[in-house]
Amino acid sequence: MINKSFIFLAGHHRSGTSLLHEIIREHSLISGFSNTGVPEDEGQHLQNIFNPAKVYGGPGKYIFNQNSHMTECHSLATDLSAEEIMKQWEKYYDGSCAHYIEKSPPNLVREPLKNSPTLP
């Protein structure tokens, strides 16, 4: 999974991200979660490293809970955490695709610090 690029689709619950995720993952070069058996095929429910939104109040409330916010300085923002999540997710992705998409509402509060360099 090292040579894959990730597309993180971020949006609040019931904002249309599920439909957009379904449309994007139809592209032949993109693989996304489908038929996983978890709510809305969200990656937050397919790993046990980061808490899901429900731990922080659930839809519409997690975003106001400071404990749900993460930056690259967070104790779980490590290469080891990333490797473990990838191990848990890889069985749901099509390895022949160049790009992977993941959509979970908590992605909104898991971002780099404002002063950190970002991609254009």
ROGU-961645 format. One record per residue (C-alpha): residue number from 1; residue in one letter; chain; x, y, z. Coordinates in nm, 4 decimals, decimal comma, padded with zeros to 6 digits. Example, Ala and Ser with C-alpha at 12.3 -4.5 7.8 and 13.67 -1.06 7.14 Angstrom:
! residues 2
<r k="1" r="a" c="A" px="01,2300" py="-00,4500" pz="00,7800"/>
<r k="2" r="s" c="A" px="01,3670" py="-00,1060" pz="00,7140"/>
//
This chain:
! residues 120
<r k="1" r="m" c="A" px="00,0000" py="00,0000" pz="00,0000"/>
<r k="2" r="i" c="A" px="00,3051" py="00,2268" pz="00,0103"/>
<r k="3" r="n" c="A" px="00,2742" py="00,3168" pz="-00,3587"/>
<r k="4" r="k" c="A" px="-00,0928" py="00,4128" pz="-00,3308"/>
<r k="5" r="s" c="A" px="-00,2296" py="00,7613" pz="-00,3030"/>
<r k="6" r="f" c="A" px="-00,5182" py="00,8276" pz="-00,0690"/>
<r k="7" r="i" c="A" px="-00,8205" py="01,0460" pz="-00,1240"/>
<r k="8" r="f" c="A" px="-00,9768" py="01,1400" pz="00,2086"/>
<r k="9" r="l" c="A" px="-01,3322" py="01,2555" pz="00,1552"/>
<r k="10" r="a" c="A" px="-01,4408" py="01,4684" pz="00,4491"/>
<r k="11" r="g" c="A" px="-01,7863" py="01,5943" pz="00,5332"/>
<r k="12" r="h" c="A" px="-02,0420" py="01,5882" pz="00,8113"/>
<r k="13" r="h" c="A" px="-02,2872" py="01,3044" pz="00,8547"/>
<r k="14" r="r" c="A" px="-02,5756" py="01,3334" pz="00,6062"/>
<r k="15" r="s" c="A" px="-02,3888" py="01,5834" pz="00,3876"/>
<r k="16" r="g" c="A" px="-02,3697" py="01,3727" pz="00,0723"/>
<r k="17" r="t" c="A" px="-02,0292" py="01,2109" pz="00,1201"/>
<r k="18" r="s" c="A" px="-02,1703" py="00,8580" pz="00,0856"/>
<r k="19" r="l" c="A" px="-02,3098" py="00,9310" pz="-00,2596"/>
<r k="20" r="l" c="A" px="-01,9911" py="01,1098" pz="-00,3662"/>
<r k="21" r="h" c="A" px="-01,7847" py="00,8170" pz="-00,2334"/>
<r k="22" r="e" c="A" px="-01,9925" py="00,5727" pz="-00,4395"/>
<r k="23" r="i" c="A" px="-01,9478" py="00,7827" pz="-00,7552"/>
<r k="24" r="i" c="A" px="-01,5714" py="00,8292" pz="-00,7126"/>
<r k="25" r="r" c="A" px="-01,5010" py="00,4649" pz="-00,6324"/>
<r k="26" r="e" c="A" px="-01,6598" py="00,3667" pz="-00,9649"/>
<r k="27" r="h" c="A" px="-01,3518" py="00,5047" pz="-01,1436"/>
<r k="28" r="s" c="A" px="-01,1303" py="00,2212" pz="-01,2675"/>
<r k="29" r="l" c="A" px="-00,8186" py="00,3591" pz="-01,0948"/>
<r k="30" r="i" c="A" px="-00,9856" py="00,4133" pz="-00,7556"/>
<r k="31" r="s" c="A" px="-01,0797" py="00,1592" pz="-00,4909"/>
<r k="32" r="g" c="A" px="-01,3085" py="00,2352" pz="-00,1990"/>
<r k="33" r="f" c="A" px="-01,4837" py="00,0416" pz="00,0724"/>
<r k="34" r="s" c="A" px="-01,7977" py="-00,1387" pz="-00,0384"/>
<r k="35" r="n" c="A" px="-02,0219" py="-00,4011" pz="00,1202"/>
<r k="36" r="t" c="A" px="-01,8104" py="-00,4088" pz="00,4364"/>
<r k="37" r="g" c="A" px="-02,1050" py="-00,4579" pz="00,6720"/>
<r k="38" r="v" c="A" px="-02,0269" py="-00,1409" pz="00,8705"/>
<r k="39" r="p" c="A" px="-02,2319" py="00,1815" pz="00,8662"/>
<r k="40" r="e" c="A" px="-02,1897" py="00,3673" pz="00,5350"/>
<r k="41" r="d" c="A" px="-01,8745" py="00,1635" pz="00,4574"/>
<r k="42" r="e" c="A" px="-01,6731" py="00,4123" pz="00,6628"/>
<r k="43" r="g" c="A" px="-01,3111" py="00,3422" pz="00,7484"/>
<r k="44" r="q" c="A" px="-01,3652" py="00,4715" pz="01,1017"/>
<r k="45" r="h" c="A" px="-01,5525" py="00,1455" pz="01,1687"/>
<r k="46" r="l" c="A" px="-01,2956" py="-00,0792" pz="00,9978"/>
<r k="47" r="q" c="A" px="-01,0027" py="-00,0134" pz="01,2304"/>
<r k="48" r="n" c="A" px="-00,9372" py="-00,0080" pz="01,6038"/>
<r k="49" r="i" c="A" px="-00,6648" py="00,2576" pz="01,6320"/>
<r k="50" r="f" c="A" px="-00,8705" py="00,5798" pz="01,6265"/>
<r k="51" r="n" c="A" px="-01,2010" py="00,6085" pz="01,8103"/>
<r k="52" r="p" c="A" px="-01,5091" py="00,6454" pz="01,5905"/>
<r k="53" r="a" c="A" px="-01,7276" py="00,9560" pz="01,6056"/>
<r k="54" r="k" c="A" px="-01,9806" py="00,7866" pz="01,8368"/>
<r k="55" r="v" c="A" px="-01,7241" py="00,7827" pz="02,1207"/>
<r k="56" r="y" c="A" px="-01,7194" py="01,1632" pz="02,1067"/>
<r k="57" r="g" c="A" px="-02,0945" py="01,2199" pz="02,0949"/>
<r k="58" r="g" c="A" px="-02,1878" py="01,0839" pz="01,7522"/>
<r k="59" r="p" c="A" px="-02,3222" py="01,2628" pz="01,4454"/>
<r k="60" r="g" c="A" px="-02,3142" py="01,6384" pz="01,4745"/>
<r k="61" r="k" c="A" px="-02,1610" py="01,6333" pz="01,8214"/>
<r k="62" r="y" c="A" px="-01,8153" py="01,4788" pz="01,7795"/>
<r k="63" r="i" c="A" px="-01,6886" py="01,7917" pz="01,6060"/>
<r k="64" r="f" c="A" px="-01,7429" py="01,9982" pz="01,9234"/>
<r k="65" r="n" c="A" px="-01,5538" py="01,7512" pz="02,1428"/>
<r k="66" r="q" c="A" px="-01,1904" py="01,8620" pz="02,1608"/>
<r k="67" r="n" c="A" px="-01,0838" py="01,5038" pz="02,2399"/>
<r k="68" r="s" c="A" px="-01,1856" py="01,3999" pz="01,8882"/>
<r k="69" r="h" c="A" px="-00,9531" py="01,6534" pz="01,7242"/>
<r k="70" r="m" c="A" px="-00,6162" py="01,5282" pz="01,6031"/>
<r k="71" r="t" c="A" px="-00,3146" py="01,6920" pz="01,4431"/>
<r k="72" r="e" c="A" px="00,0204" py="01,5470" pz="01,3466"/>
<r k="73" r="c" c="A" px="00,1271" py="01,6127" pz="01,7088"/>
<r k="74" r="h" c="A" px="-00,1333" py="01,3700" pz="01,8497"/>
<r k="75" r="s" c="A" px="00,0090" py="01,0656" pz="02,0303"/>
<r k="76" r="l" c="A" px="-00,1585" py="00,8307" pz="01,7794"/>
<r k="77" r="a" c="A" px="-00,0306" py="01,0178" pz="01,4719"/>
<r k="78" r="t" c="A" px="00,2583" py="00,7783" pz="01,4170"/>
<r k="79" r="d" c="A" px="00,3929" py="00,5571" pz="01,1423"/>
<r k="80" r="l" c="A" px="00,3043" py="00,2571" pz="01,3581"/>
<r k="81" r="s" c="A" px="-00,0616" py="00,3664" pz="01,3784"/>
<r k="82" r="a" c="A" px="-00,0715" py="00,4222" pz="01,0023"/>
<r k="83" r="e" c="A" px="00,0784" py="00,0793" pz="00,9361"/>
<r k="84" r="e" c="A" px="-00,1734" py="-00,0898" pz="01,1638"/>
<r k="85" r="i" c="A" px="-00,4679" py="00,0883" pz="01,0037"/>
<r k="86" r="m" c="A" px="-00,3398" py="-00,0094" pz="00,6595"/>
<r k="87" r="k" c="A" px="-00,3187" py="-00,3741" pz="00,7700"/>
<r k="88" r="q" c="A" px="-00,6789" py="-00,3564" pz="00,8850"/>
<r k="89" r="w" c="A" px="-00,8020" py="-00,1768" pz="00,5720"/>
<r k="90" r="e" c="A" px="-00,6042" py="-00,3553" pz="00,2996"/>
<r k="91" r="k" c="A" px="-00,8432" py="-00,6515" pz="00,2731"/>
<r k="92" r="y" c="A" px="-01,1202" py="-00,4102" pz="00,1688"/>
<r k="93" r="y" c="A" px="-00,9250" py="-00,2401" pz="-00,1121"/>
<r k="94" r="d" c="A" px="-00,8541" py="-00,3601" pz="-00,4643"/>
<r k="95" r="g" c="A" px="-00,4745" py="-00,3683" pz="-00,4743"/>
<r k="96" r="s" c="A" px="-00,4686" py="-00,3268" pz="-00,8539"/>
<r k="97" r="c" c="A" px="-00,5958" py="00,0322" pz="-00,8223"/>
<r k="98" r="a" c="A" px="-00,3528" py="00,3236" pz="-00,7977"/>
<r k="99" r="h" c="A" px="-00,5715" py="00,5293" pz="-00,5617"/>
<r k="100" r="y" c="A" px="-00,7704" py="00,4493" pz="-00,2505"/>
<r k="101" r="i" c="A" px="-01,0592" py="00,6565" pz="-00,1206"/>
<r k="102" r="e" c="A" px="-01,1789" py="00,6679" pz="00,2393"/>
<r k="103" r="k" c="A" px="-01,4638" py="00,8680" pz="00,3827"/>
<r k="104" r="s" c="A" px="-01,5403" py="00,9066" pz="00,7481"/>
<r k="105" r="p" c="A" px="-01,6820" py="01,2212" pz="00,9096"/>
<r k="106" r="p" c="A" px="-01,4049" py="01,2321" pz="01,1754"/>
<r k="107" r="n" c="A" px="-01,1584" py="01,3090" pz="00,8929"/>
<r k="108" r="l" c="A" px="-01,2826" py="01,6668" pz="00,9340"/>
<r k="109" r="v" c="A" px="-01,1126" py="01,6987" pz="01,2719"/>
<r k="110" r="r" c="A" px="-00,8010" py="01,5001" pz="01,1856"/>
<r k="111" r="e" c="A" px="-00,5909" py="01,7465" pz="00,9944"/>
<r k="112" r="p" c="A" px="-00,2511" py="01,9143" pz="00,9956"/>
<r k="113" r="l" c="A" px="-00,1924" py="02,2220" pz="01,2051"/>
<r k="114" r="k" c="A" px="-00,2809" py="02,5492" pz="01,0310"/>
<r k="115" r="n" c="A" px="00,0875" py="02,6477" pz="01,0010"/>
<r k="116" r="s" c="A" px="00,1941" py="02,3135" pz="00,8559"/>
<r k="117" r="p" c="A" px="00,2800" py="02,2885" pz="00,4871"/>
<r k="118" r="t" c="A" px="00,0006" py="02,1357" pz="00,2796"/>
<r k="119" r="l" c="A" px="-00,0233" py="02,0074" pz="-00,0718"/>
<r k="120" r="p" c="A" px="-00,1417" py="02,2575" pz="-00,3352"/>
//
